[in-house]
């Protein structure tokens, strides 16, 4: 019996995907995907709910939240086929996924004010709950194990920023911000980027090895459209979802706009680098309820 990859508790049959390979070579849009910065479809439209978000890669495998309906986590094969991976308990609904080195998932659960943990045997537990959370939205994880979480209050157009330590304890790092949404650590983990969707701003902080932030300063701002998920490549360039505009804006570490990568859909909610070489970017589209993909010239920071 062939396996997509083998890890205790993570067994994916060949029926769900062939041997790991660059997914940009899959499907009818292969020629477009092989060209840099040209988006192509990975999955079919309407495969996910309108809350499709939080793509994350563990080794060569891609996972995304809210497959078919809210409250689910899915594995997506190299050919763009979805497979239900986990159904979350109660009314929990995921918004973002991050992995630790052992393959455990951490999921921002905006409905139940949690950061959930899904272990390699698919057991779901509450890693952190805090009644002071608005609705954990996006998360990023440092190499030292602590997690940072954005926490917007969409009704009031305000937001918070939290650190969740390895023991699950939450510390509020910032309050009184705008609608905090996408966040990302630089490759050297010395800078933190946080965007405010409604205010159309991206802030930059210094951050130390313990996860404490300081020296808040503007990185860039916009006159139109929204902001959502962000990720850095290996050279520290920041890829930003421009929600409503349907592009991924790429900035260098000094805040200079390098390019905008057009997508087929408009409501891009998040992105992640993947593929064996780390140069395939997967983007979740809430208006199309699916994933698009494009190739880039620089691998993601984790490759």
N, C-alpha and C positions, 0 to 999 in steps of 0.2 A: 504494500500500500504506500503510494507516494505521499509525501507530506510537503506542504508549502514551507514550513519551517518547524523546528522542534524545540520546545522549551517546556518545562514542567507546567502543565495546565494550559499551554498554548499549542494545540494541535489543529492545524488547518489542512483539510484534505485537498488533494489536487483538483477536485471538482470545484473548489472555491477559488482556485488560482493555480497557475503553473509554477515552476520553480522561480524564485525571486529574480526579477529582472527590472530593467528600467521601464516603468509604466508609460513613459512618453513614447515608447515604440509600439504601444498597443492600440488596437481599434482602427476605425476607418479614417481618423484624422492624423495618422502617423506622420505623414509628410509635413503637415503644418506644425506638429509638435516637435519635430526634429529641428525646426528653425528657431533661433533664439527669439524670445519675447513674443511669440505668436501663440495665442491661447487656442486650445482645442478642448473638446468635451472628453471627460473621463467616464462619467456615469451618464445614464439616461436622465432626461428631465423628470421631475416629480418622483424621484427615488426616495427623497427625504421629506421631512416636514418643512414648514416655512422657518423653523428655528434651527435649520442646519447651521452648524458652527464647529469650532474647536477641532480642526483636523490635527492629528498627532501621528508621528511615525515612531515605531519601535523596530529597530533593525530595518528590514526591508518592508515592513508591513504597515499599512495605513488604517487608522481608526478615525471615526467621525461620530458626532452625537446626532441623535434624533433621526434615526433611520425609519422611514415609513410613517412613524408618529412620534410624538414627544415621549421622553422617558426611556429611550433606548440608546445603546451604543452599538456601532456597527464596525465590522471589518470590511474593507473594500479591496477586492482583488486587483491584480495588475490589469485585468481586462475591464475593470469598472463595474464588476458585479458586487452588490451588497450582500452581506451575511449578518443576520442578527447575532450580536456577540453577547450582550447582557441587557436585560430589562431591569431598570432601577426600581427600588421599592417605593411604595406609597405614591406620592405625587412628585417625587424628585424628578427634576429635569436638568440634564447636563447642558453646560454652555461652553466648557473648555476642558481639554484633556492634556495632561502631561504625564510622562513616564519617569520612574527612577531607573537606576542601572540594572536592578533586578527584574524589571518588567512589570512592576506594580503601577497601575493607573491611579492618577489623582484627578478628580472630576469636580469642577465648580458646579454646584447644584443651586441654581438661583431661586428655585421655588421654595426649598426647605432651609435656606440659609446655612448650607453645609459646604465643606470640602469633603468629598467622599473618597474612599480608597477601594479599589477593586484589585484583589490579589490575583496571582497567576492561576488560581483555581476558580476564578470568577466570583469569589465571595465578596460581597459588598458590605462595607462598614463605614461608619462616620469617623473620619479622621479628625475633623474639627467642626464644631458647631458654635455659633456665637449669636445671641439674640440681637447684638448690635450691628450685625451684617444687614445691609439693605438687600442686596441680591448679588452674591459673588458672580462676577461676569467672566473675566479673563484671568488666567494664572500663568506665571512663569516660575521655573524651578532653577535654583542655583546649583552649582557643582558641589556645594557644601550641604545640600539637602533641604534648606528652607525654601518655602514657597512664598511668592508675592501674589496678591490678589487685588484686582480692581473691584470696586464696589459702588456702582452708581445708584442714585435715586432719580429715576427718569422723570417722575412726577414733579419733583422740585428742581430739577436740573442741577443737582449737587452730586458729590461723590466723595468716597474715602479710598484709602489705600492701606492694605494690611500685609503683615508678614506672619506666616504660620511656620513655627519652628518644627524641628524633627519630632518633638514630643506632642505635636498637635496644638500647642498653645498659640493663640492669636494675639498679636500686638498691633494696635492701630498706629501706622506711621504718619498718616496725613488725614485731615478732615477739612471740610470747607472748600474742597476743590469743585470743579465743574463735573459733568457727567463722565467720570473716569471709566475708560473702556479698555482699549488695547494697551498692553504694556510689554516691555522687552528689556532684557539685560544685554549690554554690549558683549562682544566675544571675550573681553578680558574681565568682565563682571565688575568693572569700576564705574560704569554709568548705567542709569536706569532711565528708560523712556516711558512716559505715560501720556496717553492722549485723552482729551475731553471731547466727546462726540458732538454735543450740542454747541459747544463754544468753538469748535474747529481749531483747537490748539494742541500742540505737542510740547510737553515739558521735558526737561532733562534734569536729573539729579545726580549728584555723586552718591555712591553707595559703598560701604565698607564690607569687610569679610563677614561681619556678624549680621549684615542686612539692615544696617541703620542708614538712613538717607539724610542728605544735607545739600546746601547750595542749589536750591531750586532756581532754574533759569529757563527762558524760552528756547525752544529748539526751532520750531517753525509754526506758522498758522496759515489759515485758509479763509477765503471770502465766500466759499460756497460748498455745498455737499457735506456729507458726514465723514466720520472716521471710525474705523473698527480695528480688527486685529493687526498686529505688526510682528515682523520677525527680521532678524539681522542675518546677513551673509557673513562669510568668514573674514571679510575685510572690514566689517563694521558698517556696511551700508544698510540702511533701514528701509524695509519694504512695508508699505502702509496701504491697507485697504481703504479706498475712497468710496464709502457707501453712498449709493445713489448716482455716482458718476460712472461707475463701472470701469475703473482703472486701478492698477497697483502703482502707486507713486514710490519712486526709489530715491532716497536721499543719501548723500555721503555723510560721514561723521560730523562734518562742519555745518550740516543743514542745507547744503546746496542740492537742489533738485537735479538729479541726473537724467531721469526719463520717467515717462508714464507708459505703462503697459496696458493696452486696451483689452477688455474682456468682452465676451458675448453678452453676459448678463450685467445688470446694473448694481444690484444690492450685494456686493461682496462683503462677507462677514468675517472671514479669517483666512489664514494661509499657513502653510508649513512647507519646508524644504524636505525632499525625500529622494527616493531612487538610490541605487547602489553608489552613485557618484555624488549624491547630495545636490544635484543641479536641476532636479525637477521640482517645480513649485506647484502645489495643489491648493486650489482656492475654492472655498464654499460660497455658493450663490443662493441667497434666500429667495429671490424672485423666480429663479429657474428650479429651485429645490434639487440641486445637484452639485457636482464638482466639475470645475474646469482645471486645466493644467497647462503649464508652459515650461520651456527650458530656459535656463539662464546661464550666464558665463562664469559665475562664481558660486561655489558650494555654500550651503548654509553653515552657520557658525558651529554646528555640532558635528560636522564631517571633517 
